[in-house]
Amino acid sequence: MIVSFKSEETKLIFEGFTSSQYPSNIQKTALRKLLILDAATSINDLRLPPGNRLEKLVGDRKGQYSIRINDQWRICFVWTDENNALEVEIVDYH
């Protein structure tokens, strides 16, 4: 379950609104992926569909995971031992 957002714009998309901060062509897919993240009861739930490409991040984002929206955009988040997602944000990964 999503507990907190790092970005208010990401929260807007999750709530079904549009955001001027993100390209319009990714927002529908982003909402679908956010709903998958919200419904997840374990980190392994995010391995499917394979298009999510769940990754454990390193470097500046150590402690975070990401799932793909497309080749350029990701949803990054912290996964807790209580099976919740924190600090959820949509980021331009390139």
Contacts in CASP RR format, 6 or more apart in sequence:
PFRMAT RR
TARGET T0000
AUTHOR 0000-0000-0000
METHOD contacts of the structure
MODEL  1
MIVSFKSEETKLIFEGFTSSQYPSNIQKTALRKLLILDAATSINDLRLPP
GNRLEKLVGDRKGQYSIRINDQWRICFVWTDENNALEVEIVDYH
1 38 0 8 1.000
1 39 0 8 1.000
1 40 0 8 1.000
1 83 0 8 1.000
1 84 0 8 1.000
1 85 0 8 1.000
2 14 0 8 1.000
2 34 0 8 1.000
2 37 0 8 1.000
2 38 0 8 1.000
2 77 0 8 1.000
2 84 0 8 1.000
2 85 0 8 1.000
2 88 0 8 1.000
3 80 0 8 1.000
3 84 0 8 1.000
3 85 0 8 1.000
3 86 0 8 1.000
4 86 0 8 1.000
4 87 0 8 1.000
4 88 0 8 1.000
5 11 0 8 1.000
5 14 0 8 1.000
5 87 0 8 1.000
5 88 0 8 1.000
5 89 0 8 1.000
6 76 0 8 1.000
6 87 0 8 1.000
6 88 0 8 1.000
6 89 0 8 1.000
7 88 0 8 1.000
7 89 0 8 1.000
7 90 0 8 1.000
9 19 0 8 1.000
9 21 0 8 1.000
9 22 0 8 1.000
9 90 0 8 1.000
10 19 0 8 1.000
10 30 0 8 1.000
10 34 0 8 1.000
10 75 0 8 1.000
10 88 0 8 1.000
10 89 0 8 1.000
10 90 0 8 1.000
12 18 0 8 1.000
12 19 0 8 1.000
13 19 0 8 1.000
13 22 0 8 1.000
13 27 0 8 1.000
13 30 0 8 1.000
13 31 0 8 1.000
13 34 0 8 1.000
13 90 0 8 1.000
14 31 0 8 1.000
14 34 0 8 1.000
14 35 0 8 1.000
14 38 0 8 1.000
14 88 0 8 1.000
16 31 0 8 1.000
18 24 0 8 1.000
18 27 0 8 1.000
19 27 0 8 1.000
22 30 0 8 1.000
22 73 0 8 1.000
22 90 0 8 1.000
23 73 0 8 1.000
26 69 0 8 1.000
26 70 0 8 1.000
26 73 0 8 1.000
26 90 0 8 1.000
29 69 0 8 1.000
29 70 0 8 1.000
30 69 0 8 1.000
30 73 0 8 1.000
30 75 0 8 1.000
30 90 0 8 1.000
33 52 0 8 1.000
33 67 0 8 1.000
33 68 0 8 1.000
33 69 0 8 1.000
33 75 0 8 1.000
34 75 0 8 1.000
34 88 0 8 1.000
36 45 0 8 1.000
36 46 0 8 1.000
36 52 0 8 1.000
36 67 0 8 1.000
37 46 0 8 1.000
37 67 0 8 1.000
37 75 0 8 1.000
37 77 0 8 1.000
37 85 0 8 1.000
37 88 0 8 1.000
38 85 0 8 1.000
39 45 0 8 1.000
40 46 0 8 1.000
40 83 0 8 1.000
40 85 0 8 1.000
41 83 0 8 1.000
42 83 0 8 1.000
43 54 0 8 1.000
43 65 0 8 1.000
43 79 0 8 1.000
43 83 0 8 1.000
46 52 0 8 1.000
46 54 0 8 1.000
46 65 0 8 1.000
46 67 0 8 1.000
47 54 0 8 1.000
51 68 0 8 1.000
52 67 0 8 1.000
52 68 0 8 1.000
53 67 0 8 1.000
53 68 0 8 1.000
54 65 0 8 1.000
54 66 0 8 1.000
54 67 0 8 1.000
55 65 0 8 1.000
55 66 0 8 1.000
55 67 0 8 1.000
56 63 0 8 1.000
56 64 0 8 1.000
56 65 0 8 1.000
57 63 0 8 1.000
57 64 0 8 1.000
57 65 0 8 1.000
57 66 0 8 1.000
57 76 0 8 1.000
61 76 0 8 1.000
63 78 0 8 1.000
64 76 0 8 1.000
64 77 0 8 1.000
64 78 0 8 1.000
64 87 0 8 1.000
65 76 0 8 1.000
65 77 0 8 1.000
65 78 0 8 1.000
65 79 0 8 1.000
66 74 0 8 1.000
66 75 0 8 1.000
66 76 0 8 1.000
66 77 0 8 1.000
66 91 0 8 1.000
66 93 0 8 1.000
67 74 0 8 1.000
67 75 0 8 1.000
68 74 0 8 1.000
69 75 0 8 1.000
69 90 0 8 1.000
71 94 0 8 1.000
72 92 0 8 1.000
72 93 0 8 1.000
72 94 0 8 1.000
73 90 0 8 1.000
73 91 0 8 1.000
73 92 0 8 1.000
73 93 0 8 1.000
74 90 0 8 1.000
74 91 0 8 1.000
74 93 0 8 1.000
75 88 0 8 1.000
75 89 0 8 1.000
75 90 0 8 1.000
75 91 0 8 1.000
76 87 0 8 1.000
76 88 0 8 1.000
76 89 0 8 1.000
76 90 0 8 1.000
76 91 0 8 1.000
77 85 0 8 1.000
77 86 0 8 1.000
77 87 0 8 1.000
77 88 0 8 1.000
77 89 0 8 1.000
78 85 0 8 1.000
78 86 0 8 1.000
78 87 0 8 1.000
79 85 0 8 1.000
79 86 0 8 1.000
80 86 0 8 1.000
END
